[in-house]
Amino acid sequence: MELPAQIIVATRNRHKAIEFEHIFGSGVRILTALDVDPELTWHETGATFEENARIKIRAVSSMAALAFPDSWILADDSGLCVEALGGAPGVHSSSYGGEEGNDRQNTLRLLQDMAEVKNRSAYFRCCLVLKIPQIGESVFYGQCDGRLLLQGAGGHGFGYDPIFIPADHTQTFAELPCSIKNTISHRARAFAALKAWLLQVR
């Protein structure tokens, strides 16, 4: 099965939308929840990345049914999991600092929590849920292992990118060119699983 010309990504985060544009390539137009309804919101109350991704996709699906019938809808939930913190911030990655979506506060709190910790192992985890008309919802996972710095480096990316160095690299996600990050990131790996699945679907 081939990718459609347009996919709705269940996010209000423009940074994520841009990252998906790079991952999918120029042949697919990416719309977001803001294109479906600028006022559309949802509450991420799930205990896992998959539960939160399903909450997003169902919120967007219900609003997109009329304006974007038969559209593929993709939801992503992802976060940073730190070994020394028992997997935190995990599903609370985007609100870890106390304010939803405040990257600076989230990163500062994590650096404070890890200030005296020697074990810097961490990984980014992504869950993608793809809803295709007549098929339903399918789930894909991706993970990128790495370690945390003591302070940020780099001006690209978003979220915790400035303090995360992926395995087998010497630069943070925020220092690496998008062309590299978007081949090794957790989202890229989840998307690779999605593409492999599409090749098997008739």
ABEGO torsion letter per residue (X at the ends): XBBBABBBBBBABAAAAAAAAAAAEAABBBBBAAAABAABBBBBABABAAAAAAAAAAAAAAAAAAABBGBBBBBBBBBBBBAAAGGOAEAAAAAAAGBBGBAAAAAAAAAAAAAABABABBBBBBBBBBBBBGAEBBBBBBBBBBBBBABBBEABEBEAAAABBBBGBABBAAABBAAAAAAABAAAAAAAAAAAAAAABX
